[in-house]
Amino acid sequence: KRAVFSSTNFENILTWETEADIPPGTVFDVQYKQYGEKSWLNKRECQSITHPFCNLTRETENFMEHYYARVRA
């Protein structure tokens, strides 16, 4: 829940909160898309991860565009 981008020095990191009672071994999958696009794209390095963050800097380089991201547990 509460997935947000944190941007510092042109690095865009997606972070999210987890429930306190999250089961051990829970993994996360991150997807992103540019505003106006219909299909979501998988962030390859952020599939089946256990930590609550993902670096989307390369995928969101164009600071003139708007981006969305989502996380599935």
TABELFEN-V536251 format. One record per pair of residues at least 12 apart in sequence whose C-alpha atoms are under 10 Angstrom apart, sorted by the first residue. I is the first residue (numbers start at 1). J is the second residue. D is the distance in Angstrom with one decimal. If there is no record, write none. Layout:
# TABELFEN-V536251
i=I j=J d=D
i=I j=J d=D
This chain:
# TABELFEN-V536251
i=1 j=15 d=9.5
i=1 j=16 d=5.9
i=1 j=17 d=5.3
i=1 j=18 d=6.3
i=1 j=19 d=8.0
i=1 j=70 d=9.5
i=1 j=71 d=8.3
i=1 j=72 d=9.5
i=1 j=73 d=9.9
i=2 j=15 d=8.1
i=2 j=16 d=5.5
i=2 j=17 d=6.0
i=2 j=18 d=8.7
i=2 j=70 d=9.8
i=2 j=71 d=9.8
i=3 j=15 d=5.6
i=3 j=16 d=4.2
i=3 j=17 d=6.9
i=3 j=18 d=9.7
i=3 j=52 d=9.3
i=3 j=53 d=9.1
i=3 j=68 d=9.9
i=3 j=69 d=7.8
i=3 j=70 d=7.0
i=3 j=71 d=7.4
i=4 j=16 d=6.4
i=4 j=17 d=9.3
i=4 j=53 d=9.6
i=4 j=68 d=9.4
i=4 j=69 d=8.3
i=4 j=70 d=9.2
i=5 j=53 d=9.5
i=5 j=54 d=9.5
i=5 j=55 d=9.4
i=5 j=56 d=8.9
i=5 j=67 d=9.6
i=5 j=68 d=9.1
i=5 j=69 d=8.5
i=6 j=55 d=9.7
i=7 j=56 d=10.0
i=7 j=57 d=8.8
i=10 j=57 d=7.4
i=10 j=58 d=9.9
i=10 j=60 d=9.4
i=10 j=61 d=7.9
i=10 j=62 d=9.9
i=10 j=63 d=8.5
i=11 j=55 d=7.6
i=11 j=56 d=7.8
i=11 j=57 d=5.2
i=11 j=58 d=8.5
i=11 j=60 d=8.9
i=11 j=61 d=8.6
i=12 j=54 d=8.7
i=12 j=55 d=6.1
i=12 j=56 d=5.5
i=12 j=57 d=4.6
i=12 j=58 d=8.4
i=12 j=59 d=8.9
i=12 j=60 d=7.2
i=12 j=61 d=8.4
i=13 j=53 d=6.7
i=13 j=54 d=5.7
i=13 j=55 d=4.5
i=13 j=56 d=5.8
i=13 j=57 d=6.8
i=13 j=60 d=9.8
i=14 j=30 d=9.0
i=14 j=52 d=8.4
i=14 j=53 d=5.4
i=14 j=54 d=5.2
i=14 j=55 d=6.3
i=14 j=56 d=6.8
i=14 j=57 d=9.3
i=14 j=69 d=7.7
i=14 j=70 d=9.0
i=14 j=71 d=9.4
i=15 j=51 d=9.2
i=15 j=52 d=5.8
i=15 j=53 d=4.3
i=15 j=54 d=6.6
i=15 j=55 d=8.8
i=15 j=71 d=9.4
i=16 j=51 d=9.4
i=16 j=52 d=5.6
i=16 j=53 d=6.5
i=16 j=54 d=9.2
i=16 j=70 d=9.4
i=16 j=71 d=8.1
i=17 j=52 d=6.9
i=17 j=53 d=9.2
i=18 j=51 d=9.9
i=18 j=52 d=7.5
i=18 j=73 d=9.2
i=22 j=73 d=9.6
i=24 j=50 d=9.5
i=25 j=48 d=9.9
i=25 j=49 d=9.7
i=25 j=50 d=7.4
i=26 j=48 d=8.5
i=26 j=49 d=8.4
i=26 j=50 d=6.5
i=26 j=51 d=9.5
i=26 j=73 d=6.6
i=27 j=46 d=9.7
i=27 j=47 d=8.0
i=27 j=48 d=4.9
i=27 j=49 d=5.1
i=27 j=50 d=4.8
i=27 j=51 d=8.0
i=27 j=52 d=9.3
i=27 j=72 d=8.4
i=27 j=73 d=5.7
i=28 j=46 d=7.5
i=28 j=47 d=6.3
i=28 j=48 d=5.1
i=28 j=49 d=5.2
i=28 j=50 d=6.2
i=28 j=51 d=7.8
i=28 j=52 d=7.8
i=28 j=53 d=9.3
i=28 j=54 d=9.9
i=28 j=71 d=6.5
i=28 j=72 d=5.5
i=28 j=73 d=4.5
i=29 j=42 d=7.7
i=29 j=43 d=7.9
i=29 j=44 d=8.9
i=29 j=45 d=9.3
i=29 j=46 d=5.9
i=29 j=47 d=4.4
i=29 j=48 d=5.5
i=29 j=49 d=6.8
i=29 j=50 d=9.3
i=29 j=54 d=9.5
i=29 j=70 d=8.3
i=29 j=71 d=5.6
i=29 j=72 d=5.2
i=29 j=73 d=6.6
i=30 j=42 d=6.2
i=30 j=43 d=5.8
i=30 j=44 d=8.3
i=30 j=45 d=8.9
i=30 j=46 d=5.7
i=30 j=47 d=6.2
i=30 j=48 d=8.7
i=30 j=49 d=8.9
i=30 j=53 d=9.1
i=30 j=54 d=7.5
i=30 j=56 d=9.5
i=30 j=69 d=7.1
i=30 j=70 d=5.8
i=30 j=71 d=4.6
i=30 j=72 d=6.6
i=30 j=73 d=9.1
i=31 j=43 d=5.6
i=31 j=44 d=8.9
i=31 j=46 d=8.4
i=31 j=47 d=8.8
i=31 j=54 d=10.0
i=31 j=56 d=9.7
i=31 j=68 d=8.4
i=31 j=69 d=5.6
i=31 j=70 d=5.4
i=31 j=71 d=6.5
i=31 j=72 d=8.5
i=32 j=56 d=8.4
i=32 j=59 d=8.1
i=32 j=60 d=9.0
i=32 j=67 d=7.1
i=32 j=68 d=5.5
i=32 j=69 d=4.1
i=32 j=70 d=6.3
i=32 j=71 d=8.9
i=33 j=59 d=8.6
i=33 j=60 d=9.0
i=33 j=66 d=8.8
i=33 j=67 d=5.8
i=33 j=68 d=5.4
i=33 j=69 d=6.5
i=33 j=70 d=9.1
i=34 j=59 d=9.0
i=34 j=60 d=8.1
i=34 j=62 d=9.9
i=34 j=65 d=7.2
i=34 j=66 d=6.0
i=34 j=67 d=4.4
i=34 j=68 d=6.2
i=34 j=69 d=8.8
i=35 j=65 d=7.2
i=35 j=66 d=5.3
i=35 j=67 d=5.4
i=35 j=68 d=6.8
i=36 j=65 d=9.9
i=36 j=66 d=8.8
i=36 j=67 d=9.1
i=36 j=68 d=10.0
i=37 j=67 d=9.5
i=37 j=68 d=9.9
i=40 j=68 d=9.0
i=40 j=69 d=8.5
i=40 j=70 d=9.0
i=41 j=59 d=9.8
i=41 j=69 d=9.2
i=42 j=69 d=9.8
i=42 j=70 d=9.8
i=43 j=55 d=9.1
i=43 j=56 d=7.8
i=43 j=59 d=8.4
i=43 j=69 d=9.7
i=46 j=71 d=9.6
i=47 j=71 d=9.7
i=47 j=72 d=9.5
i=48 j=72 d=9.6
i=48 j=73 d=8.7
i=49 j=73 d=9.4
i=50 j=73 d=9.4
i=52 j=71 d=9.4
i=53 j=71 d=9.7
i=54 j=71 d=9.7
i=56 j=69 d=9.1
